[in-house]
């Protein structure tokens, strides 16, 4: 009887080992999202905007920029996201109050362009639409800046001629230079 009991124990151990097997080779391979880290950082930035999260955000964008270098539409999204990140880093709490919301919206559309399997034409159109939204947002930033200043109110300038800060101008110039250099290299 001990022989029979021993075989039952062996069978039980064998089945328990199969049941509790830590080997995950039987599980389907998980699809890793290339934007997972950036998405987590953007969500963190919605709650708390600090140097640590902004540095991580800009660093992650730099990595993605290297990966998306061949895709013009995705490169445009990355440059827009980078420009907004650098603006936030320079202005912090003095930034336009809608900046993080705009960044989140832009990121959501970038994520859709990466993960939805959009065709090139559709991605290019989406990127062009968001460039226009970025330009409008840039105008609202320039209009917000003078009202936030503690200086005495100066005469208002005609619409579209609001002053951008030197940091924002520098960021915009850098993005334009990089884009022109990239386009020249393609030819």
N, C-alpha and C positions, 0 to 999 in steps of 0.2 A: 504494500500500500504506500509506503514511503516513496517508492519508485514512481508510482502514479501521481502522488502528491508533488513530487519533484518536477515532473513534466508539466503539471498544471502551473506550478510556480514559474517555470521557465517560459511557458506560453504567456502567462499573465505579464511577466516582466517584459517579454518581447513586444507584446501589444501596448503596454504602457510606454515603452521606449518609443514606439512608432507614434503614439498619440502625443507624447510630449517632446517629440524630436524638434530640436532647435534648428535643424537644417531647413533653410528657407528656399532651397532649390526647387521645391515643388510649387512655390508661390509664383504667380505671374510677375514679371519684371515691372517695377514701378517706373512710370514716366516722370523723369525729373524736369521740373519747370526751370528754365534758365533765368526766369525773373523772380524766383522764389525769395532770394535774399533782398533784392531791391524792393519787392512788394512789402516785405516785413518792415523794412526801414521806412518806407512811405507811410505805412500804417502807424508806425511809432511816431513819425513826425506830425501826424494829425493830432496826437495827444500831447506830445512834448517836443518842442523844437530847441535842440541844443547843439553845441559844437560837435559833440561826439556823433550824433545821428547825422548831422550835415556832412561831416567828414566821411562817414561810412557811405552815405548816399552818393557823394561825388566820386568816391573811390569805386563803388560798384558800377556807376555809370561809365567810368573810364574803362573798366573791364568789358562791359557790354559793348562799348564803342569799338573796341578792338575786334570783338566777335561779329559785329554787324557792319563792319567797314564796307563790305561789298553791296549792301542793300541801301540804296539812296534814301528811301522813305524812312527806314528805321534809323538811319544816321541823322536825319533831320529831327526826328522825335528826340533822339538822345541829346542833340545839341540844344534843343528847346528846353528839355528837362535840366540839362546842365546849367544853362543860363539862369533859369529860375532858381536853381540850387545855390549858385554863386551869389545871386541877388539876395536870397534869404540869409546866406552866411554873412554878407557884408552889412545888411540892415537889421537882422534879427528881429527884435520886437518892434522896431520902427518900420518894418516892411508893410506894404499894403495889406489890409486885413483879409483880403480874399486870395492872397498869394498861395497859401497852402491848399485851399480848395481848388484853385486853378491847376496847381501842380498835380493834385490827386486826379482831377478830371483828365488832364493830359496823359498821366501815367495809365489810367484805365484804357484810354484809346490806344496807347502804345502797346499795352498788353494784348488788346484785342487784335492789333495788327500782327503781333508776333505769334499768337496762339490760335488764331481762327482759320488760318490757311487762306487768307485773302490773296487774291491775285496781285501782280505788280501794279496794274493800273488802278485797282481799288485802293491799295496801300498808298500809292502816290497821290491820289485824289484826297484821301483822308489826311495825309501829311500836309498837303497844300491848304486844306480847310483849317487845320490847326495852326499853321503859320499865320493865317489871317486872324484867327482868334488871339494868337500871341501878340500880334501887332496892336490889336484893339486893347488888349490887357496892358500892354506897354504904355499906351496913351493914358489909361486910367491910373497907372502907377505915377506917371509924370504929373497928372492933375492932382493926385493925392498928396504927393510930396510937399508942395507949397502950403497946403492947408494944415499939414502936420507940423510944420516949422514953427518955432516959437518967436520968430522975427515979426516985426510989425507987418501988417498986410500991405503987400505991394500991389500996384495996379495989375489987374488981370491981363494976361496975354491972350491973343486970339487963339481959338481952339487949334490944337495940333502943333503949337509952338511952345508947349510947356517944357520946362527944363528937366532933363534927366540928370541924375547924379553922375559924377565922374566915374564911379564904380560901375554903374549900369552901362554907361557909354563905352567903357573899356571892355566890359564883357561882350557887348554887342559887336564892337569892332573886332574882337578876337574871333568870335564865331563866324563873322563874315569873312575874315581873312582865311580861316581854316577851310571854309566851304569853297572859296575861290581857288585856293591852292589845291584842294582835292579835285575840283573840276578841271583844272589845268592839267593835272597829272593824268587824268583819264583820257585826255585827247592825245 
